[in-house]
Amino acid sequence: MMEKMEDIDGIDDIDGIDDIDGMEEIELKPDDDSRLIVLIIYDIVDNKRRTSMVKCLSRYAIRVQKSCFEGYLTRKQCEEMERLASVLIDVSCDSLRVYRLRDHAFVHSWGRGEVKQEDVVIY
C-alpha cells in the first residue's frame, strides 16, 4: 500500500517544494520560434531494439538519462525523428513518448551532471 506523504520520513509538507536541497532549475526557451523543445522517453524490452533507438535519437537530441533525450527541433526534424523512432518499437511490449513543448519549459533537476541550456540545443 502506498504511504501518504505525511507518513514518509523527512516529508512534512509539499508546500516548500521551491526550497528542496540540491535542486537546479533552468528555464528553456528556443532562440528560434520555428523550433520546439522536445522530450523523448522510451521503455524498450529488447537490447537490440533499445540500442537502435539510442542511435536513432542521438541524431536529433541529447541523452539526459538512460531512456530520455531532450532537443530543440524544427517541426520537420521532430516529425522525421518520430517516424523513424516509432518503427523501432514493438507496440505489444515497448513504449515511446514524445513531448513537444512550445514557447518554454522549466526543468528541475537533481543528481548527476549540471543542467545547462546548451545541453539541449540541437542544430
C-alpha positions as CSV (number, residue, x, y, z in Angstrom):
1,M,0.0,0.0,0.0
2,M,1.2,3.5,-0.8
3,E,2.1,5.7,2.1
4,K,0.6,9.2,2.5
5,M,3.1,12.0,2.0
6,E,3.0,13.0,5.7
7,D,3.8,9.4,6.7
8,I,7.1,9.3,4.8
9,D,10.2,10.2,6.9
10,G,11.5,13.6,6.1
11,I,8.4,14.8,4.2
12,D,6.4,17.1,6.4
13,D,4.6,19.2,3.7
14,I,4.9,19.7,0.0
15,D,4.4,23.5,0.1
16,G,8.1,24.1,0.4
17,I,9.0,22.5,-2.9
18,D,11.0,25.6,-4.0
19,D,13.3,25.0,-1.1
20,I,14.4,21.4,-1.9
21,D,18.1,21.0,-1.4
22,G,20.2,20.2,-4.4
23,M,17.6,21.1,-7.0
24,E,18.8,23.0,-10.0
25,E,16.3,24.9,-12.2
26,I,16.7,26.2,-15.7
27,E,14.2,27.8,-18.0
28,L,14.5,26.6,-21.6
29,K,13.4,28.9,-24.4
30,P,14.1,28.2,-28.0
31,D,16.1,31.1,-29.6
32,D,14.3,30.4,-32.9
33,D,10.4,30.5,-33.0
34,S,10.5,27.6,-35.5
35,R,12.0,25.2,-33.0
36,L,10.2,23.1,-30.4
37,I,11.6,21.8,-27.1
38,V,11.2,18.1,-27.4
39,L,11.4,15.5,-24.7
40,I,11.6,11.8,-25.8
41,I,11.2,8.9,-23.4
42,Y,11.1,5.2,-24.1
43,D,10.9,1.9,-22.4
44,I,12.2,-0.9,-24.6
45,V,12.5,-4.5,-23.5
46,D,14.9,-5.9,-26.2
47,N,18.5,-4.8,-26.1
48,K,18.9,-4.7,-29.9
49,R,15.8,-2.5,-30.3
50,R,16.9,-0.3,-27.4
51,T,20.4,0.2,-29.0
52,S,18.8,1.0,-32.3
53,M,16.6,3.6,-30.6
54,V,19.6,5.2,-28.9
55,K,21.4,5.5,-32.2
56,C,18.3,7.0,-33.9
57,L,17.5,9.5,-31.1
58,S,21.2,10.6,-30.8
59,R,21.0,12.0,-34.3
60,Y,18.3,14.5,-33.1
61,A,18.8,15.1,-29.4
62,I,21.0,14.8,-26.3
63,R,20.7,11.9,-24.0
64,V,20.0,13.1,-20.5
65,Q,19.1,9.8,-18.8
66,K,19.3,6.2,-19.9
67,S,15.8,6.3,-21.5
68,C,15.4,10.0,-22.0
69,F,16.5,12.5,-24.7
70,E,16.0,16.3,-25.0
71,G,16.4,18.5,-28.0
72,Y,15.5,21.7,-29.9
73,L,14.0,20.5,-33.1
74,T,12.2,22.1,-36.0
75,R,8.7,20.6,-36.7
76,K,10.2,18.8,-39.7
77,Q,13.0,17.3,-37.6
78,C,10.6,16.2,-34.9
79,E,8.2,14.5,-37.4
80,E,11.2,12.8,-39.1
81,M,12.5,11.6,-35.7
82,E,9.0,10.3,-34.7
83,R,8.6,8.5,-38.0
84,L,12.0,6.7,-37.6
85,A,11.8,6.0,-33.9
86,S,8.2,4.7,-34.0
87,V,9.1,1.8,-36.3
88,L,11.8,0.7,-33.9
89,I,9.5,-0.4,-31.1
90,D,7.3,-3.4,-30.6
91,V,4.0,-1.9,-29.6
92,S,3.0,-5.0,-27.8
93,C,5.7,-4.6,-25.1
94,D,7.6,-1.3,-25.6
95,S,6.6,2.3,-25.3
96,L,7.8,5.6,-26.9
97,R,6.6,9.0,-25.8
98,V,7.4,12.3,-27.4
99,Y,6.5,15.6,-25.7
100,R,6.5,18.7,-27.9
101,L,6.9,21.8,-25.6
102,R,6.1,25.1,-27.2
103,D,7.5,28.5,-26.1
104,H,9.4,27.5,-22.9
105,A,9.8,24.9,-20.3
106,F,11.1,24.7,-16.7
107,V,13.4,21.9,-15.8
108,H,14.0,20.9,-12.2
109,S,17.0,18.5,-11.9
110,W,18.7,16.6,-9.1
111,G,21.7,14.3,-9.2
112,R,24.5,13.7,-11.7
113,G,25.5,16.4,-14.1
114,E,24.6,20.1,-14.3
115,V,21.6,21.2,-16.4
116,K,22.6,23.8,-18.9
117,Q,20.5,25.2,-21.7
118,E,23.4,24.4,-24.1
119,D,22.9,20.7,-23.2
120,V,19.6,20.5,-25.1
121,V,20.5,22.6,-28.1
122,I,20.3,20.8,-31.5
123,Y,21.4,22.4,-34.8
